[in-house]
Amino acid sequence: MNSFGEYLRNRREQLGLPLRKVAAELDIDTSILSKIERSERVATKEMLPTLAKTLEIQDKEIQIEFIQSTVLSELGDMEFLADGLKNVLKKL
C-alpha cells in the first residue's frame, strides 16, 4: 500500500506541478513537502483542503486516503485493529 505522501507525490506528478508550487500553496518550505512525500514527515489534517484544491482531488477522497494512511501507519500492526475499528464505527 502506498503512503499518503506517495499518494500526494503521484497526484502532483500526474498534474505536472512542481514541488515548489504545491509547497507555496501550503505556505510551507519545499523541503518540508518533499519530506512529507517521502514519509519522513506527516501531513496535517489542516493541510487537506489546500492539498485537495491544489491537486484537484475531491475532499472526500483525500480525507479517506489520509485516514487510511494514518490508521495503518500508526496502528496497522495491532492484533485487534479490526475489532477496535468496528467499535469506533458503532460510536460514529
N, C-alpha and C positions, 0 to 999 in steps of 0.2 A: 504494500500500500504506500502511496506517495504521502509525504508530509504536507502540511499546509503551505509551507514555504515552497516546496516543489510545485504545488498546485498554482501558487501565485506566479512563480517564475515561468511556468509553462504558458499560462494565460498571457502574461506580459509579452513573452516572445512571440506568441501567436499574433498578437496585435502589432508587433514590431515597435513596441515602446521601449525607449532606453531607460535604464535603471534610474538615471538622474531625473527624468520627467516624473516617474511614479513617486520617487522619494520627495521631490519638490511638492507634489500634490499632498503628500502626507506631512509635509513640513518636518522631515527628518533628514539626517545625513545619508548620503548614498551608501556609505559603508554599513550603516545600520540596516537598511533594506537588504543589502547583499547578505548580511548575516542572517536575517530572517529567512531569506530564500534558501540559505544553506542549512537551516535549522540550528544555527548557533545562538540565535535569539528567538524569542517568541513574539508574534504579533499580538496586539491587544484587541479586545473587543471594540474599543473606541475607534480603531483604525478601519473597521469593517465597512462603514458607509462610504468612506472615501475610496477604499480599495474597490468596492463594488462599482461605484460610479466611474472611476478611472479605468478599470479593467473590463467595464461593460458586462458585469455579472449581476444577475438578479440577487436582491437582498436575501431571499430565502436560500438560494444555492450557496452563497458564500458563508452564511451562518451555519448551514448544515455541514459544510466542509470544515469549518473552524471547530464546531462542536465535536465532530467525529475525530478529528486530528487531536484535539486537546484531551478528550477522554481516553483515546487509545494510547497516546504518548505518556500520560500521567498514570493511568490505571490499567492499561491493557494487559499487564501480567498478573493481575489479581484473579485468584481462582474463582471467586464468586461474583465477578463483574456483571455477568448477565442477570443474576438474581437481584443484585443491587439496582441495576438499571430498570428492571421491571418494577421494583418498589418506587423508584423515582417517578416513573411514568404514571403509576397509580395516584401519586400525590399531585401531579400536574393537573 
